[in-house]
Amino acid sequence: AITLWLTQSMPLMLKRVRNPQFLADCRWRKDKGLDKREYPWGCTVWLDRGAGDRLAESMFKFLVEKFDAEVGTLSTERESQRKHFVKYPTRIGDLEGIADRLPGIYWRTYFGSGAVQMLEPRSITGLPPNVAKVFHHGILLSPYASSDKIGTAEAIHAESELMNALGPERFFDRDLWLTNHSITETDN
C-alpha cells in the first residue's frame, strides 16, 4: 500500500493508536499547483510526550530520511496548531504569506537543501553546534533539549530567538497573517 501511495505521489499518514501514540503526516505535491515552493516534500510528526525524546527523534529522523523530506517538524499537535493552523473562509483560500515561507521552528525542525537556500548562509554557520547539526541533506535545528519544554515561555523564547537569527521574514507568522487578512483569533 505504501509503495502505491508513493508512486502515485499521494499524501501518506501513519498513525499508531497504542502507546506510545504518534501521527506522522508525509505530504508532497506532484504538480505543486498553487504552491510553487522549491521544497514540495514535508513531514510532520506529532508524538505523545509519553513516548520519550529518544523514540520521538528516532522516528522523526527515520521519516525524514525515508521520505527524503525537504521540511520536517517534530512537536505536539497542539503546538503545531497554535503556530501554524489557520482557518480561511473561502474554498480556495489565499496562499500568499503561507506558501512562500518556511513553517516555523519547533522542538525539532529539519530543513533540507532547498529550504536551507531560503536562509541566510551566515545565519546558519553562526549557530551553536548543539542547536544546528548537519543531518541528511540539510540541517536539524534543536532550539531546546527536552520535549517537556514544548509550548512553555522558555521554548517559545528559544524558538523566536532562533527565527530572528535565521531571518524572521522567511518564516510564516500566524498572528501577522491573521491580522493582514482581518481574521480575529476567535474566528480561528
C-alpha positions in Angstrom: 0.0 0.0 0.0 2.8 2.4 0.9 4.5 1.8 -2.5 1.3 2.5 -4.3 0.9 5.8 -2.5 4.4 6.8 -3.1 4.3 6.0 -6.9 1.0 8.0 -7.1 2.5 10.9 -5.1 -0.4 10.8 -2.7 -0.2 12.1 0.9 0.6 9.4 3.5 -0.5 9.4 7.1 0.8 6.9 9.6 -0.8 6.5 13.0 -0.1 4.4 16.0 -3.0 4.1 18.3 -1.3 2.1 21.1 1.1 3.8 23.5 3.3 5.5 22.6 1.0 7.1 20.1 2.1 9.1 17.1 0.7 10.6 14.0 3.0 11.2 11.0 1.9 13.2 8.0 4.1 12.9 4.9 2.9 15.1 2.1 4.1 16.3 -1.2 2.7 17.9 -4.3 3.1 16.0 -7.6 2.5 19.1 -9.7 2.7 21.6 -6.9 -0.3 23.5 -8.2 -0.7 26.9 -6.4 2.2 26.0 -4.1 5.4 26.9 -6.0 7.8 26.3 -3.2 11.0 24.6 -4.2 10.6 22.1 -1.4 7.4 20.1 -2.1 8.0 17.4 0.5 7.1 17.8 4.1 7.0 15.5 7.1 5.3 16.4 10.4 5.4 14.1 13.4 3.2 14.6 16.4 4.1 12.2 19.2 2.6 11.6 22.5 5.0 13.1 25.1 5.0 9.7 26.9 7.0 8.3 24.0 10.1 9.9 25.2 12.5 12.2 23.4 14.8 9.4 22.1 12.0 7.5 20.4 10.4 10.7 19.1 13.7 11.8 17.5 14.5 8.4 16.1 11.0 8.1 14.4 11.3 11.7 13.1 14.8 11.2 11.6 13.7 7.9 10.0 10.8 9.5 8.3 12.8 12.5 7.1 15.4 10.2 5.6 13.0 7.5 4.2 10.7 10.0 2.5 13.5 12.4 1.7 11.6 15.3 3.3 12.6 18.8 2.5 11.0 20.2 5.6 10.2 18.3 8.8 8.8 19.3 12.1 8.5 17.4 15.4 6.2 18.7 18.0 2.9 18.2 19.6 -0.3 18.7 17.6 -1.4 21.5 19.9 1.8 23.4 19.4 1.6 23.0 15.6 -2.0 24.3 15.7 -1.1 27.2 17.8 1.7 28.3 15.5 0.6 27.4 12.1 -3.0 26.3 11.5 -5.4 28.9 10.2 -9.0 28.7 9.0 -9.8 30.7 6.0 -13.4 31.4 4.9 -13.2 30.5 1.2 -12.8 27.2 -0.6 -9.6 28.2 -2.4 -8.1 30.4 0.2 -5.1 32.7 0.0 -1.7 31.1 0.0 0.2 34.4 0.0 2.3 34.6 3.1 1.9 30.9 3.8 3.2 29.0 0.7 6.2 31.3 0.2 7.6 31.0 3.8 9.1 28.3 6.0 6.7 26.8 8.5 8.5 27.9 11.7 10.7 26.5 14.3 9.6 23.6 16.5 11.2 21.4 19.1 12.9 19.6 16.2 12.9 21.2 12.8 14.6 19.8 9.7 15.4 22.0 6.6 16.7 20.2 3.5 19.0 21.8 1.0 16.2 23.7 -0.8 14.8 25.1 2.4 18.3 26.0 3.6 18.8 28.0 0.4 16.0 30.3 1.6 18.0 31.2 4.7 21.0 33.4 5.0 24.1 31.1 4.9 25.9 33.3 7.6 23.0 32.9 9.9 23.3 29.1 9.9 27.1 28.9 10.3 26.8 31.2 13.3 24.5 28.9 15.2 25.9 26.8 18.2 26.6 23.1 17.3 24.0 22.0 19.9 21.3 24.0 18.1 22.1 23.2 14.4 23.5 20.0 13.2 24.1 18.7 9.7 21.6 15.9 9.0 20.6 14.1 5.8 20.7 16.8 3.0 20.3 19.8 5.3 20.3 20.9 8.9 18.4 19.7 12.0 17.5 22.5 14.4 17.1 21.9 18.1 16.3 25.1 20.0 16.0 23.4 23.4 16.9 20.0 24.7 13.7 18.4 26.0 10.2 18.0 24.5 8.9 18.7 28.0 9.5 22.4 27.2 7.2 22.5 24.2 4.8 25.4 24.5 6.4 26.9 27.5 7.6 30.5 27.7 11.2 29.3 27.7 10.6 27.2 24.5 8.7 30.0 22.7 11.6 32.4 23.5 14.2 30.0 22.2 12.3 29.3 19.0 11.8 33.1 18.5 15.5 33.8 19.0 16.4 31.1 16.5 13.9 32.5 13.9 15.3 36.0 14.5 18.9 34.7 13.9 17.8 33.0 10.7 15.7 35.9 9.4 12.1 36.2 10.7 10.8 37.4 7.3 11.5 33.9 6.0 9.1 32.2 8.4 5.3 32.1 8.5 3.9 34.3 11.2 0.4 33.2 12.1 -0.6 36.3 14.1 0.6 38.6 11.3 -1.2 36.6 8.7 -4.5 36.7 10.7 -4.1 40.5 11.1 -3.3 41.1 7.5 -6.4 39.1 6.5 -8.7 40.7 9.1 -9.3 37.5 10.9 -9.6 37.5 14.6 -8.3 34.8 16.9 -11.9 33.9 17.8 -12.6 33.1 14.2 -9.9 30.5 14.3 
